[in-house]
């Protein structure tokens, strides 16, 4: 398995695991109703997606969405057509890499209304589009903010980088200061915050750390690129 694997499976097994997946469009006959949502992760970073109505907002919490709003609800294929309509007409993506979410998470607006502003604009533009499936019931704009749920309030120090892979014999020690989706924000002994993607931990045996409590992270850590940076630093510690 690659060192940066987040699923605990080799590539072939991962493909088989998605053989009956709504996300992979291989389960088109799912009879459950689906929500279409707009999710915001930071300035200039929003996406459209779908999730089963019965799951509520669980999918948005899992993705680390800082703010979201429902766009509508209806049968699976109607939700899929609406998702595709927004991708084509408004250039709204349906996927955003976690690495990008983490980097922008360190510079979130303090004001909740400012965090919801981009979603309000997207929701209004989406509602004005022609071609909505008749079986999809539109939902009014109602932003839900997860900053407090994730622990990302203004008193939380911004993360400076993320663990890129786990290595045998390596380790990281720190105080948990925030958790967004699969990401743990850990304040290390050097008073810097690094992000650990818990999906990397699948398949590893985890043991209590031993040795110097002030030791830096012994995993490769990549520093987040600041806005306007032309180059990215590969290592932090």
N, C-alpha and C positions, 0 to 999 in steps of 0.2 A: 504494500500500500504506500502511496506517496506520503511524505512527511506532513504535507499540508492537507491531508484528507479530513473532511469534516463529517463524513458519514459512517466511518468505521467499516467501509466496504471497498473492495477493489472496483475499478471502473465498470467491469462486466456485470458484477452483482448489483451495482447501483442502477444500471440500465434496466435490469430485470425487476428491481424493486419498483420502478416507475411504470411497469407494464400495465398496471390498472390504476392510473392516477388521473384525477381531474386536472391537475396542473399540467400534465403532459398531453391533455386532450385525448386520452384513451378510455375515458369512462363517460361517453356522451349520453348514456341512457340513465344517468343518475336522476331519480324522481324528486329529490329534495329541492326546495326553493333556495335560491342563492342571493346574497347581497352583492351589489357592486359598490366598491368604496374608492375614495380618494385618500391617499396617505401622504403625509409630509414628514420628511426626515431632517430637514434643515434648509437654509436659504438656497433657493434654486433647485431643490431636490424633492420632487413629488412623483407619485406613481399611481396607476389605476390597477385594481385587482378585484378578485371575487373570493367569497368565502361562504360556506353553508350558513344559512340563517340560524340554524340550531346552535352554531358555535359562538354566536354573539361576537364580541370584540376580541376573542382569544387569539385569532390569527394576527390582529394588529399588534397585540402585545408581544407575540412571538417574533414578529418581524422587527420590533424596536421602533415602531412608528411613533414619532413624537406627538403628532396630532393627526386626526383623521375625521372624515365625515362620510356618512352613507350617501350614495347617489341614487340607489333604487334597489328593488328586489323583484325576483321573478324566477321562471324556470332556468335551468342551467344554460341551455343554448341561447336564450334571450340575454342572459347575463354576459355570456361570452361575446355575443354580437355587439353589445354595448361597450364592452371593454375594447374590442377591436375598433369600434367607431371612434373612441377617444384617442386611441393610438394613431389612427390615420388622420383624423381631422385636427387634433390639437397637439400632436406629437408628444403625447404623454406616455412614457415607457410603462411596461408592466413588470419590470424587474430592475432592481438597483443593487449593485454589489455591496456586500457588507463592509468591505474596506472603505468604500466611499461614504457610507452611512456613519462609520466611526469617525472619520476625519472631520466631517461637517458638524458632528454632534458636539465638538468642543467649542463651537462658536454660535450657539443658539441665542436668539433674541431673548431678553429677559421678560418682555411683556407678552402675555398670552394672546392678546389681540393681534400683535404683530406676527406671532407664530401661525395664527390662523388666516392671515390676510391672503396668502397665496392660494390656499384652499378655497377661500370664498370666491376669488376671481375664477379659478378653474371650475368650480361648481356652477357658477352663473354661465360661463361659456359653454359648459357641457349641456346644461339644461336648454340652451338656445339652439342646439344642433338639431337639424332635421334627420330623420332616419332612425329614431329610437324604436325598438321593437314594441309592438302594441301590448305584449304580455308582460312587459316590465313596468312596474309601478314606481314612478319617481319618488324620491324622498327629499324633504326640504333640507336646506343647509343647517347642520347642527354640529359644530366642531366639538370633538372630545380631545382633551389635552392629557398626555401621559407624563409630563415632566415630573410631577410630584410622585406618581406611581413608580417611576424609574429611579427616583432619587437624584434627578438632574437639576435641582433648583440652583439658585444663584450662589449658595454657600458651598456647592460641590466643586472641588478643583477640576479644571479641564484636563482631560487625558492628553498625553503628549505622543503616544505611540501604541502599537499593538503587537502582541506576540504572534509571530508569523508561523511557527511550527513548534511541536514538542519534540524533544530529543531525549534519548535514554540517559538517565542520570542527571538530567537538568531539573530545574525547579524555579518556582517563583513564590515569593512570600509578600503579603501585604494586607492592608485593612480594606475590607469591602466598603466602598463609598457610594457605588451606584450599580444598577443592573438593568440593562436595556436589551430585551430580546435574549439572545444567547450570550450576550457579552457581560462579563464581570469587569467593573472598573476597580482596580486595586491600587491603593496608595502604598508605594514601596518605602523601604527604609530611607531612601534618598529623597523622600518627600515629593516624588513625581508619581503621576498616575499612569498606569499602563492598562490596556484592555486585553483580557483573556477570553477568547471565543471558546465557550464550553463544548462546542461541537468537535473541537480538536481532541477532546479528552476521551472520546469513544474508543474503547478497546485497550486503553492504557490502565495499568495498575497504579493507583494513586496511594502514596504513603505520606505521613507527616514529614515536613522538612526537618533536616538535621543540620547542625553546624551553626555558623555565624548568622545571628538574626539580622545583622546589618548588611549582609551580602547582597549584591545586586541580583537582578533576575539572571538566571543561567539558561534562559531560552533566547533565541534570536528575536530581537525587538526592532520593529521598523518605526521610525519617527514619522508622524503625520506631516504631510507637506502643507506648509502655510500658503494662503492665497497669494498667487503671483510668483511662487518659487519656481525656478526653472529646472532645478534638480532635486532629486529625492535621496535622502541619506538612507543607506541600507541598514546601518546598525545604530542602536541607541546606547547600549551598555557594552 
